[in-house]
Amino acid sequence: MKPHIYWVLIHKELKEQFRSGRFIILLAVFLFFGIASPLTAKFMPAILPSIIKGQHITIQIPEGTWIDAMGQFVKNISQIGVFIIILLSMGAVAREKENGTASFLLVKPVSRNLFILSKFSSQLIVLLVSMVVGFLTAVLYTNIFFGSFPMIPFAQIALILLFYLIVMQCITIFFSVLIKTQIPAGILALATTLLLSAVSILGKPGMYSPSHLLDESQSILTNSILNWQPFAGSLLIIICCLGGSLRIFRNWES
Amino acid sequence: MIIINCSDLKKQYKGESGFALSGLNLSVEEKTVFGFLGPNGAGKTTTIKILTGMMKPSGGKAVVAGEEVKLNSVKLRQKIGYLGQEPRMYGWMKGLELLVFVGKVFGFSNAESKNRANEMLLMAGLTGAAHKKISAYSGGMLQRLGIAQALMGKPEVLFLDEPTSALDPIGRKEVLEFIQNLKKDITIFMSTHILSDVERICDTVAIIDKGQLVVQDKMQELRKRFASKQIEIVFETREALLSFINASKGMNWEIVSNKDFRKVTINALDIERVKHESLGIISAHHFSIDRFEMKDASLEDVFVKLVG
């Protein structure tokens, strides 16, 4: 393994993500939810009654807390965030196969494993940076609206959320390696995400679904013991996606 | 010295009953321009993809620059350069940026890559476009940048798959001159179906058809072997042409006629005898002619004869 070429590839990937605007889009989405989530938690109890004013309905919503802000952040990112991640990652490899740049690069002394690893790593870096920015923004605004709050549970929840997003990203990149074109790869990644959610209701085996990671984040707030199964299941999916991608791409013919 | 050697190379695509390559044997001498000819679907691109390690052969063996050809051989790819039919490069990069990136991929330092990239841009006549986005390059510029990037790694063998097919006449001329200047240092393996390009720059030619080698020889030898001379006669009238064809029936000639242009082309091994006989027929029947010419057979004639 030549780390030098690996860094050259990562550098190229990050530059491409930046210039194509994909990096900025993801960053903007996380930044938006970092601001909007505490904002919604703070002002929703005041906004809702004003919307239904005059309809003779009385709604009593308890005042928002930092827990609601965090809950909003997790909900927004795990739904819309995942969708955006799939959209941005579905072309990671498929786009290069589609437009011929994969052949351009792979006829040079670049190992196929390094090519795939650079794709996973660069996508992960972009996700990590976006998540850190989103998290810090959410912390800042939660602090502004709700005063000081315990940071450690918030950070733990954000880490679990990040782990969930990594699983979804790995699934998307796997399909991007498997399928020739990016749109079917994205559709399959989305379908797999929905399937994993559906599987999560199947009793004990369903506990291994990454969808349960989001429930586990709630356990942190109640100081309950975390279930290891969703973590094990997620880790297994990440390993399978990475291993499968390396194996499939080793035999890919341009 | 032989730098490319293929023996019994085969390729069968998944789900297809026939072979795209069915036992191809080739050998290419170093520091020559090797023209790889064949009609569409003959297996030219498949051969190049196998020789550059982009595709796995279904059978046989190939060695390029001393390295056995394998799907994932980094060692092989360290020694070759490749430009596909349509240059596909990162359009979001600038010309210089792409070449520096390619240099780094070949293991050069940042400074080495920059120096080499500038050299390549100068050689390709693209110094002025070094900081222009590749997506804004014209077809000819793209092709020259494509060759420049293929040369960045100082390859021993440069594979060019139909490098001029998408270019206008000016772009073609530029690229051919560029290729011709390279042959003193490296071996060029060029596939094409533009025969005039081959005649212009290739030292050796191989013609393949239906995945098999039809012939391989030096350019001049090929002409000698397959129709060293031809006679071309243009008649004044169409009637004269038809009468000539009639009168020459039974002669041991091969006549190709174009009635619309009142022209016949005669191929024969004993061209001197044919010259006297054909002039005899013309004189005996008082056929009026516009032109009577003896000329060397072109590569096109050889090609048509072999695979037409």
Chai-1 contact restraints between the chains, C-beta under 6 A:
chainA,res_idxA,chainB,res_idxB,connection_type,confidence,min_distance_angstrom,max_distance_angstrom,comment,restraint_id
A,V8,B,K104,contact,1.0,0.0,6.0,A-B,restraint_1
A,V8,B,V105,contact,1.0,0.0,6.0,A-B,restraint_2
A,K12,B,F101,contact,1.0,0.0,6.0,A-B,restraint_3
A,R19,B,W92,contact,1.0,0.0,6.0,A-B,restraint_4
A,G100,B,R88,contact,1.0,0.0,6.0,A-B,restraint_5
A,T101,B,R88,contact,1.0,0.0,6.0,A-B,restraint_6
A,T101,B,Y90,contact,1.0,0.0,6.0,A-B,restraint_7
A,F104,B,R88,contact,1.0,0.0,6.0,A-B,restraint_8
A,F104,B,M89,contact,1.0,0.0,6.0,A-B,restraint_9
A,V107,B,T52,contact,1.0,0.0,6.0,A-B,restraint_10
A,V107,B,M54,contact,1.0,0.0,6.0,A-B,restraint_11
A,V107,B,Y82,contact,1.0,0.0,6.0,A-B,restraint_12
A,K108,B,R77,contact,1.0,0.0,6.0,A-B,restraint_13
A,K108,B,V105,contact,1.0,0.0,6.0,A-B,restraint_14
A,P109,B,V74,contact,1.0,0.0,6.0,A-B,restraint_15
A,P109,B,R77,contact,1.0,0.0,6.0,A-B,restraint_16
A,P109,B,Q78,contact,1.0,0.0,6.0,A-B,restraint_17
A,V110,B,V105,contact,1.0,0.0,6.0,A-B,restraint_18
A,S111,B,V74,contact,1.0,0.0,6.0,A-B,restraint_19
A,R112,B,N72,contact,1.0,0.0,6.0,A-B,restraint_20
A,E253,B,M55,contact,1.0,0.0,6.0,A-B,restraint_21
A,S254,B,M54,contact,1.0,0.0,6.0,A-B,restraint_22
